[in-house]
Amino acid sequence: MPRNTRINEHFSNFATHFYRELGMTKDLKKNIMYQYLMLLVIAATAGHQGWRTLFNNLAVDEVGINGFQVGIIQSVREIPGFLALLVVYLLLVIKEHKLSAISVLFVGVGVACTGFFPSFWGLVFTTLIMSVGFHYFETTNKSLTLQYFSLEDSPMVFAKQKSWTAVANVSMGAFIFGIAHVMSLQASFILIGAVVFALGIWAFFWKPADKNIVPQNKGMVLRKRYWLFYVLNFLSGARRQIFVVFAVFMLVEKYSYSVQDIAVLFVVNNIITYFISPFIAKGINKFGERKMLSAEYFSLIFVFLGYAFIDNAWIVAGLYIIDHIFFGFSMGINTYFQKTGDQKDIAPSMAVGFTINHISAVVIPVLGGMLWMIDRQIPFLAGAVLSVISLGFVQLIKVKKISINAD
């Protein structure tokens, strides 16, 4: 056998093994809905990550807001998530994949407008616009993924979305790090928002829908047998808000992290996420949702206690990375529904679940901001308590044995 042929054969075998280990197949990658969702995931993530990276420094260094005002803004940011239930009514007049593209347009508009209104009320208004787009896209993205992909493939698609999210985050972090000394914060917001808006326009004209997909129930769907799915979403939203709102804010306010420092932290964070996400999906397929979510909440008890009691900037940054990794396990809540719920209930149930996820999210930032002004430890101690409660409810997950090849 010629040497070049042997090299090509070895490379082909390696590539096949690599994609199998990542849970990906060529057919899956050629799926038009898969490509469509990946494009929108990258666009929405880039916009949101740009906003997150720049927000705290704009808010603290240029606008001069305090912890309580940050809590108010973050609560406003979660209002659209609380109103995600309205997605089920929008789907009466617009196709779900089109709504996904329109949502990304709103992300771009909101991020760009942040650069024009650098004030407390300006941040409130532009944050609301950005958040409408981001939360409605998150709702439709979860729904479309569960509708269009099998029980085995959906965790892998969620994982691949996480990986591409990491790529977008790293790229955005590197971009912000590179322009920090040559472009103002306001101009950075405008540029990032304009690019996201353009990607949303492009995606709007795609046609990824499959007429053979099970039609979804229209309007609100609330079922008693989905109660555990609702409870897990509520607790996940409460825990997530403490992480999102106060972890980075603590690094900026207490440890004086600069915008470049935050960008570097996000880059390191997401490089790790890129490689570990496929293995989280494989873990869900192999061990099941109950074991994987148990591992998440058990570990987060100690992460939040570390936030509260460890007084070292480097260790706290490490805890932030660990926290973000375990956040990836939350895809198990949605795959749990896919395995136990009715196929026709996916779209309305994802909207209901997302709304429930954000009930606590509207309250916790403001309440946490008030408690932060008393003692920085209190929000993180609350996070540890919520992790304990979540760990208890996760033990109630029961999924029938499904034949899935996780090797």
C-alpha positions in Angstrom: 0.0 0.0 0.0 1.5 3.4 -1.0 2.6 5.6 1.9 0.2 8.4 1.1 -2.7 6.0 1.0 -1.8 4.6 4.4 -1.5 8.2 5.8 -4.9 9.1 4.4 -6.5 5.9 5.8 -5.0 6.6 9.2 -6.3 10.2 9.1 -9.7 9.0 8.0 -9.9 6.5 10.8 -8.8 9.1 13.3 -11.4 11.6 12.1 -14.1 9.0 12.3 -13.1 8.1 15.8 -12.8 11.7 16.8 -16.3 12.6 15.6 -17.7 9.4 17.2 -16.2 10.4 20.5 -17.8 13.8 20.2 -21.1 12.1 19.4 -21.3 13.7 15.9 -22.1 12.0 12.6 -21.8 13.2 9.0 -25.5 13.0 8.5 -26.2 15.1 11.6 -23.7 17.8 10.5 -25.4 18.0 7.1 -28.8 18.5 8.7 -30.0 21.9 7.6 -31.7 22.6 11.0 -28.4 21.7 12.7 -26.5 24.2 10.6 -29.3 26.9 11.0 -29.3 26.6 14.8 -25.5 26.6 15.0 -25.4 29.9 13.0 -27.9 31.5 15.3 -26.3 30.1 18.5 -23.0 31.7 17.4 -24.6 35.0 16.6 -26.7 35.2 19.8 -23.8 34.0 21.9 -21.4 36.5 20.4 -23.8 39.4 21.1 -24.6 38.3 24.6 -21.0 37.6 25.5 -19.9 40.9 24.2 -22.5 42.6 26.3 -21.6 40.5 29.4 -17.8 41.2 29.0 -18.2 44.9 28.6 -21.2 45.6 30.8 -19.7 45.5 34.3 -16.8 47.8 33.3 -19.2 50.2 31.6 -21.5 50.1 34.5 -18.9 50.5 37.3 -16.1 52.6 35.6 -18.1 55.0 33.4 -21.7 55.0 34.7 -20.8 54.5 38.3 -23.7 52.3 39.5 -23.6 50.4 42.7 -24.5 46.8 43.6 -28.2 47.6 44.2 -28.5 49.2 40.8 -26.7 46.2 39.2 -29.3 44.0 40.8 -32.1 46.2 39.3 -30.6 46.0 35.8 -30.1 42.3 36.0 -33.7 41.8 37.2 -34.9 43.8 34.2 -32.7 41.6 32.0 -34.6 38.6 33.3 -38.1 40.0 32.7 -38.2 38.7 29.0 -37.3 35.3 30.3 -40.2 35.5 32.7 -42.4 36.4 29.8 -41.0 33.6 27.6 -44.5 32.0 27.9 -45.6 34.6 25.3 -43.6 32.6 22.7 -46.5 30.1 22.5 -48.8 32.9 21.3 -46.2 34.3 18.8 -46.0 30.8 17.3 -49.7 31.2 16.3 -48.7 33.8 13.8 -45.0 33.1 12.9 -43.0 29.9 12.3 -40.7 28.9 15.1 -37.5 29.0 13.1 -38.4 32.5 11.9 -39.0 33.6 15.4 -35.5 32.3 16.3 -33.9 34.6 13.6 -36.0 37.6 14.6 -34.9 37.1 18.2 -31.3 37.2 17.2 -32.0 40.5 15.4 -33.2 41.9 18.8 -30.0 40.8 20.4 -28.0 42.8 17.9 -30.2 45.9 18.3 -30.0 45.8 22.1 -26.3 45.4 22.2 -25.7 48.2 19.6 -28.0 50.6 21.4 -26.1 50.1 24.7 -23.3 52.1 23.2 -25.6 55.1 22.6 -27.1 55.3 26.1 -24.3 55.0 28.8 -26.5 55.9 31.8 -28.4 53.9 34.4 -31.8 54.2 32.7 -30.1 53.8 29.3 -28.7 50.5 30.5 -32.1 49.4 31.8 -33.7 50.1 28.5 -31.1 48.6 26.2 -30.7 45.6 28.4 -34.4 44.9 28.1 -34.2 44.9 24.3 -31.2 42.7 24.2 -32.7 40.3 26.7 -36.0 39.9 24.7 -34.0 38.6 21.8 -31.7 36.4 23.8 -34.3 34.8 25.9 -36.8 34.2 23.1 -34.0 32.6 21.0 -33.0 30.4 23.9 -36.6 29.2 24.2 -37.0 28.4 20.5 -33.6 26.9 20.2 -34.2 24.3 22.9 -37.6 23.5 21.4 -36.3 23.1 17.9 -33.4 20.9 19.1 -35.7 18.6 21.0 -38.2 18.4 18.0 -35.7 17.8 15.2 -33.2 15.4 16.9 -33.5 12.0 18.4 -33.1 11.0 22.1 -29.5 10.0 21.4 -28.7 13.0 19.2 -30.3 15.8 21.1 -27.7 15.8 24.0 -25.0 15.8 21.4 -26.5 18.7 19.6 -26.9 20.6 22.8 -23.3 19.8 23.6 -22.1 20.9 20.1 -24.0 24.1 20.7 -22.2 24.5 23.9 -18.9 24.0 22.1 -19.7 26.5 19.4 -20.9 28.8 22.2 -17.4 28.5 23.7 -15.8 29.3 20.3 -18.0 32.4 20.0 -17.1 33.4 23.6 -13.4 32.9 23.1 -13.4 34.8 19.8 -15.4 37.6 21.4 -13.1 37.7 24.4 -10.0 37.8 22.2 -11.7 40.5 20.1 -12.5 42.7 23.1 -9.0 42.2 24.5 -7.5 43.3 21.2 -9.6 46.5 20.8 -9.7 47.5 24.5 -6.9 50.1 24.0 -8.0 51.4 20.6 -11.8 51.5 20.9 -14.1 52.9 23.5 -16.6 50.8 25.4 -19.5 52.5 23.6 -18.0 52.0 20.2 -17.4 48.3 21.0 -21.0 47.8 21.9 -22.1 49.4 18.6 -19.8 47.3 16.4 -20.7 44.0 18.1 -24.4 44.7 17.9 -24.2 45.6 14.2 -22.5 42.3 13.3 -25.0 40.2 15.3 -27.9 42.1 13.6 -26.5 41.3 10.1 -26.2 37.5 11.0 -29.8 37.5 12.1 -30.9 39.1 8.8 -29.0 36.4 6.9 -30.5 33.6 8.9 -34.1 34.9 8.5 -34.1 33.9 4.8 -33.0 30.3 5.4 -35.6 27.5 5.0 -34.6 24.8 7.5 -38.1 23.5 8.5 -39.1 19.9 8.0 -42.8 19.3 7.2 -42.6 15.8 8.7 -41.9 17.0 12.3 -44.7 16.3 14.8 -47.0 19.4 14.9 -46.8 21.2 18.2 -49.8 22.0 20.5 -50.8 25.6 20.2 -51.2 27.9 23.2 -50.4 27.2 26.9 -49.7 23.7 28.0 -49.5 22.9 31.8 -49.7 19.3 32.9 -49.5 17.9 36.4 -47.2 15.1 35.3 -44.6 17.6 34.3 -44.3 19.1 37.8 -40.7 17.9 38.4 -39.6 19.5 35.1 -41.1 22.7 36.3 -39.5 22.5 39.8 -36.1 21.8 38.4 -36.3 24.7 36.1 -37.3 27.0 38.9 -34.4 25.9 41.1 -31.9 26.1 38.2 -33.0 29.7 37.4 -32.5 30.7 41.0 -29.0 29.1 41.2 -28.0 30.5 37.9 -28.9 34.1 38.7 -26.6 34.2 41.7 -23.7 33.0 39.5 -24.4 35.3 36.6 -25.1 38.4 38.5 -22.7 38.4 41.4 -19.7 36.2 40.5 -18.3 38.5 37.9 -19.4 41.6 39.7 -17.4 40.5 42.7 -14.3 40.1 40.6 -14.7 43.7 39.3 -15.8 45.4 42.5 -13.8 43.5 45.1 -10.7 42.4 43.2 -10.6 45.3 40.7 -10.5 43.0 37.6 -10.1 45.1 34.4 -12.0 44.5 31.2 -9.0 42.7 29.8 -8.9 40.5 32.9 -12.5 39.5 32.5 -11.9 38.8 28.8 -9.0 36.5 29.6 -11.1 34.7 32.2 -13.9 34.1 29.7 -11.4 32.8 27.1 -9.9 30.3 29.5 -13.4 29.4 30.7 -14.7 28.7 27.2 -11.7 26.8 25.9 -12.3 24.3 28.7 -16.1 24.3 27.9 -15.4 23.6 24.2 -13.6 20.3 25.0 -15.7 19.1 27.9 -19.2 19.7 26.5 -19.3 16.6 24.3 -18.3 14.4 27.3 -21.2 15.9 29.3 -23.6 14.8 26.6 -22.0 11.3 26.5 -22.4 11.2 30.3 -26.1 11.9 30.0 -26.5 9.2 27.4 -24.5 6.7 29.4 -25.4 7.5 33.1 -28.7 9.3 32.8 -30.0 12.7 33.8 -30.4 11.9 37.5 -26.7 11.0 38.1 -25.3 13.8 36.0 -27.5 16.5 37.6 -26.7 15.1 41.1 -23.0 15.5 40.3 -23.7 19.1 39.3 -25.6 20.2 42.4 -23.4 18.3 44.8 -20.3 20.0 43.4 -22.0 23.5 43.4 -22.6 23.3 47.1 -18.9 23.6 47.6 -18.4 26.1 44.8 -20.8 28.6 46.4 -19.3 28.0 49.8 -15.9 28.8 48.2 -17.3 32.1 46.8 -18.5 33.0 50.2 -15.5 32.2 52.3 -12.4 32.1 50.2 -10.7 35.5 49.9 -8.3 35.0 47.0 -8.8 36.5 43.6 -7.1 33.6 41.7 -9.1 30.8 43.6 -12.4 32.7 43.1 -11.6 33.0 39.4 -11.0 29.2 39.4 -14.4 28.6 41.1 -16.0 30.7 38.4 -14.6 28.4 35.7 -15.8 25.3 37.7 -19.2 26.8 38.1 -19.5 27.4 34.4 -18.5 23.9 33.5 -21.2 22.4 35.8 -23.8 24.7 34.4 -23.4 22.7 31.2 -25.0 19.7 33.0 -28.3 21.6 33.0 -29.1 20.3 29.5 -30.2 17.2 31.4 -33.3 19.0 32.5 -34.4 19.4 28.9 -33.4 15.9 27.8 -35.3 14.5 30.8 -38.5 16.2 29.4 -37.8 14.8 25.9 -37.7 11.3 27.3 -40.8 11.6 29.5 -43.1 14.2 27.9 -45.3 14.1 24.8 -43.6 15.0 21.5 -46.3 17.5 20.6 -45.8 19.3 24.0 -42.2 20.2 23.4 -42.6 23.8 22.1 -45.1 25.0 24.6 -43.4 23.2 27.5 -40.0 24.7 26.7 -41.7 28.1 26.8 -43.4 27.3 30.1 -40.2 25.8 31.6 -38.2 28.9 30.5 -40.8 31.2 32.2 -40.7 29.2 35.4 -36.9 29.2 35.2 -37.0 33.0 35.3 -39.6 33.5 38.0 -36.9 33.5 40.6 -34.6 35.3 38.2 -36.7 38.5 38.3 -36.6 38.6 42.1 -33.2 37.3 43.1 -31.0 40.0 41.5 -32.8 42.8 43.3 -33.0 40.9 46.6 -29.5 39.7 46.2 -28.3 43.2 45.5 -29.8 44.4 48.8 -28.2 41.5 50.7 -24.9 42.2 48.9 -25.0 45.7 50.4 -25.2 44.1 53.8 -22.6 41.3 53.3 -21.1 39.9 50.1 -21.3 36.4 51.5 -25.1 36.2 51.8 -26.0 35.7 48.1 -23.4 32.9 47.8 -24.6 31.1 50.9 -28.1 31.2 49.4 -26.7 29.6 46.3 -25.3 26.7 48.4 -28.7 26.2 50.1 -30.4 26.2 46.7 -27.9 23.6 45.5 -28.8 21.3 48.4 -32.5 21.6 47.7 -31.9 20.9 44.0 -29.9 17.8 44.8 -32.9 16.5 46.7 -35.4 17.0 43.9 -33.1 15.5 41.3 -33.3 12.2 43.1 -36.9 12.0 42.0 -36.0 11.7 38.3 -37.2 8.4 36.8 -36.6 7.6 33.2 -37.3 4.3 31.6 -34.3 2.5 30.2 -33.7 3.6 26.7 -31.4 1.7 24.3 -28.8 4.3 23.5 -25.3 3.5 22.2 -23.1 5.8 24.2 -19.9 4.2 23.2 
